[in-house]
């Protein structure tokens, strides 16, 4: 699974489009919009996030230039 993710990320980085990769842990149910994130590395100490929290981050980040061509570690 990790090798497949690495191949996917390498492909995304090299095809000549703007990209943002969001790495997150286990998705949980419920409504909790809180999250923590770090740029250009995986988040430590957090392996779960609600689907609503992940969606909230992605929707808000989609047009933010500071997330262009970077990966984001996202968790609770």
URTAJO-V568222 format. One line per field, one symbol per residue. psi: psi as a letter, one per 40 degrees, with the letter a starting at -180 (. if undefined). Layout:
psi=???
This chain:
psi=dddddddddddddeefiiihhhhiahhiiihheiiiiiifiiiieheiiiddddddddddedehdeehfiihhha.
